[in-house]
Amino acid sequence: MRWALLWVLALSALAFALMGADKRRARAGHRRIPERVLFAAAILGGSPGAIAGMWAFRHKTRHWYFRYGLPALLAAQLALAAWAAGLPA
């Protein structure tokens, strides 16, 4: 359980940093981080950080697939974690 929590924290920090870096690149007109990389970090366990980064940096909030997709992904990950832990529904 501790390793899973450390994994989520590490990937969340990475996803948060990626959102911030992509926002800085967007403002500066530099090459952007691909959206699939942002989603990959979220899918691998960093969805809490991706959501926090999206709102903290006001980045990707107009894209429906980020605005609704990331919370849906987080809900699915929480349901999977509860199922894996054997918690009742």
Backbone bond lengths (Angstrom), bond angles and torsions (degrees), N, CA, C in turn:
res aa  C-N    CA-C-N  psi(-1)  N-CA   C-N-CA  omega(-1)  CA-C   N-CA-C  phi
1 M - - - 1.452 - - 1.525 111.15 -
2 R 1.327 116.71 -40.21 1.456 120.24 -179.03 1.530 110.57 -64.18
3 W 1.341 116.50 -39.38 1.463 119.35 -179.94 1.521 111.22 -64.88
4 A 1.316 115.82 -37.84 1.465 119.54 178.42 1.528 110.49 -64.01
5 L 1.316 116.38 -41.56 1.460 120.15 179.09 1.531 110.81 -65.33
6 L 1.322 116.82 -42.11 1.472 120.19 177.29 1.528 111.18 -63.26
7 W 1.334 115.79 -38.84 1.466 120.71 178.04 1.535 110.48 -61.22
8 V 1.322 116.38 -47.87 1.467 121.18 -179.18 1.526 110.35 -63.69
9 L 1.322 116.92 -41.92 1.468 119.91 178.71 1.531 111.52 -63.54
10 A 1.321 116.94 -43.68 1.464 120.47 -179.87 1.529 111.50 -65.03
11 L 1.342 116.45 -46.05 1.463 119.59 -179.89 1.520 111.56 -69.10
12 S 1.323 117.24 -32.52 1.464 120.26 176.70 1.522 110.72 -66.36
13 A 1.322 116.43 -41.21 1.470 120.06 177.00 1.519 110.16 -63.26
14 L 1.331 116.86 -41.19 1.464 120.75 178.16 1.524 110.88 -63.86
15 A 1.335 117.34 -46.82 1.466 121.15 -179.08 1.524 110.79 -62.81
16 F 1.330 116.75 -40.68 1.466 121.15 177.73 1.528 109.86 -61.12
17 A 1.331 116.38 -46.54 1.468 121.08 179.92 1.526 111.29 -64.34
18 L 1.326 117.46 -38.68 1.465 120.41 178.42 1.522 111.46 -63.83
19 M 1.326 116.81 -40.10 1.470 120.20 177.51 1.526 110.31 -62.59
20 G 1.325 116.35 -44.06 1.463 119.93 178.97 1.516 112.14 -64.72
21 A 1.330 116.36 -42.88 1.462 120.53 179.78 1.524 111.10 -64.29
22 D 1.337 117.02 -41.03 1.457 119.77 179.65 1.520 111.22 -66.39
23 K 1.333 117.01 -37.17 1.466 119.81 177.29 1.528 110.68 -64.27
24 R 1.337 116.86 -43.75 1.469 119.87 177.55 1.522 111.21 -61.38
25 R 1.333 116.36 -42.02 1.466 119.98 178.93 1.527 111.18 -64.98
26 A 1.322 116.68 -37.63 1.465 120.39 179.60 1.519 110.55 -63.95
27 R 1.310 116.54 -44.25 1.467 120.08 -179.96 1.525 112.28 -66.30
28 A 1.335 115.79 -35.66 1.463 120.06 -177.48 1.528 112.64 -83.33
29 G 1.330 116.74 -9.54 1.451 119.95 -179.74 1.518 113.02 77.97
30 H 1.322 117.43 20.60 1.457 121.68 179.20 1.521 111.19 -91.23
31 R 1.315 114.63 175.21 1.459 120.38 179.35 1.528 109.96 -61.41
32 R 1.327 115.63 135.15 1.465 122.38 -173.23 1.514 112.30 -91.25
33 I 1.321 115.39 161.70 1.461 122.53 172.47 1.525 106.48 -81.69
34 P 1.326 118.31 127.70 1.476 119.62 -178.64 1.532 111.98 -59.90
35 E 1.331 115.49 144.63 1.454 120.29 -179.88 1.519 111.45 -61.18
36 R 1.320 117.52 -32.06 1.464 119.51 179.42 1.523 111.44 -64.98
37 V 1.337 117.80 -29.06 1.469 121.22 176.28 1.523 109.62 -70.93
38 L 1.323 116.72 -41.00 1.468 120.72 177.74 1.531 110.64 -62.59
39 F 1.337 116.24 -44.29 1.457 119.98 178.33 1.522 111.93 -68.53
40 A 1.330 117.65 -36.16 1.468 120.43 179.36 1.522 110.78 -61.46
41 A 1.324 117.05 -42.75 1.462 120.20 177.93 1.524 110.17 -61.73
42 A 1.323 117.29 -38.10 1.467 121.01 179.11 1.520 111.13 -70.25
43 I 1.311 117.32 -43.38 1.467 121.32 -178.48 1.523 111.19 -64.91
44 L 1.307 116.99 -35.76 1.463 120.76 -178.99 1.524 113.20 -75.59
45 G 1.310 117.99 0.24 1.461 120.88 175.62 1.509 114.51 127.99
46 G 1.316 117.86 -1.89 1.450 120.71 -176.68 1.510 115.08 -97.26
47 S 1.324 117.77 22.46 1.465 119.36 -177.67 1.528 113.12 -61.99
48 P 1.349 120.89 -36.31 1.472 117.66 176.60 1.537 112.14 -61.16
49 G 1.308 117.33 -41.77 1.459 120.84 178.88 1.516 112.72 -69.40
50 A 1.329 116.07 -36.24 1.467 119.81 178.32 1.522 110.60 -65.08
51 I 1.328 116.83 -42.14 1.465 120.43 178.19 1.526 110.21 -65.85
52 A 1.327 116.42 -44.42 1.469 119.75 178.80 1.520 110.72 -62.03
53 G 1.324 117.37 -41.92 1.464 120.86 178.58 1.514 112.65 -66.81
54 M 1.328 115.72 -38.09 1.458 120.14 179.11 1.531 110.07 -59.54
55 W 1.329 117.31 -43.99 1.456 120.44 -178.08 1.523 112.54 -82.37
56 A 1.322 118.12 -35.66 1.470 120.21 -179.54 1.522 111.51 -65.86
57 F 1.329 116.19 -39.58 1.467 120.21 -178.03 1.519 112.24 -97.80
58 R 1.339 116.87 0.17 1.468 122.22 -175.98 1.522 110.34 49.52
59 H 1.327 112.60 52.88 1.457 120.07 -174.72 1.522 110.15 -122.43
60 K 1.306 116.44 131.20 1.461 124.67 179.54 1.526 112.45 68.43
61 T 1.317 118.22 17.73 1.462 120.85 -178.04 1.522 112.76 -75.94
62 R 1.314 118.13 -16.53 1.464 120.68 179.00 1.519 113.11 -90.34
63 H 1.320 116.49 -10.99 1.463 121.12 179.35 1.526 108.73 -87.39
64 W 1.335 116.47 118.65 1.457 120.13 -175.29 1.513 111.86 -59.79
65 Y 1.346 117.38 -35.37 1.455 119.67 -176.98 1.524 112.09 -71.25
66 F 1.311 118.70 -19.21 1.466 120.97 170.90 1.530 109.74 -89.55
67 R 1.318 115.93 -45.94 1.468 120.63 -175.53 1.531 112.65 -60.42
68 Y 1.330 116.34 -39.58 1.458 120.41 -179.43 1.521 112.50 -106.22
69 G 1.309 117.09 -28.56 1.462 121.10 -177.72 1.515 113.49 -69.34
70 L 1.339 117.48 -42.59 1.460 119.27 -179.17 1.529 112.34 -66.31
71 P 1.347 119.90 -45.26 1.473 118.07 175.38 1.535 112.79 -62.80
72 A 1.324 117.42 -36.74 1.467 120.18 177.25 1.526 110.34 -64.64
73 L 1.318 116.16 -39.94 1.458 120.81 177.08 1.526 110.68 -63.34
74 L 1.317 117.31 -43.17 1.460 121.16 178.14 1.532 110.60 -61.97
75 A 1.319 117.26 -43.12 1.465 120.78 178.83 1.530 110.77 -61.79
76 A 1.321 116.72 -42.10 1.464 120.28 178.03 1.521 111.15 -65.19
77 Q 1.321 117.44 -40.08 1.457 120.72 179.16 1.528 111.09 -66.82
78 L 1.328 117.90 -39.07 1.461 121.08 177.29 1.526 110.86 -66.07
79 A 1.329 117.36 -40.14 1.461 120.69 177.54 1.524 110.53 -64.54
80 L 1.315 116.76 -41.56 1.466 120.90 177.73 1.524 111.03 -64.28
81 A 1.317 117.16 -41.20 1.465 120.98 178.35 1.524 111.11 -64.62
82 A 1.327 116.96 -40.88 1.462 120.57 178.34 1.523 110.37 -65.03
83 W 1.317 117.14 -41.46 1.456 121.19 177.90 1.523 110.54 -64.00
84 A 1.327 117.02 -44.16 1.464 121.23 -179.67 1.517 111.42 -64.73
85 A 1.329 117.01 -32.79 1.462 120.92 179.67 1.526 111.63 -81.22
86 G 1.329 117.08 -8.11 1.441 120.68 178.84 1.514 114.32 78.93
87 L 1.333 116.00 22.91 1.466 119.74 179.33 1.528 109.52 -76.78
88 P 1.334 117.30 144.59 1.463 119.71 178.61 1.523 112.18 -69.89
89 A 1.291 115.93 151.22 1.466 121.20 -177.69 1.501 112.89 -75.86
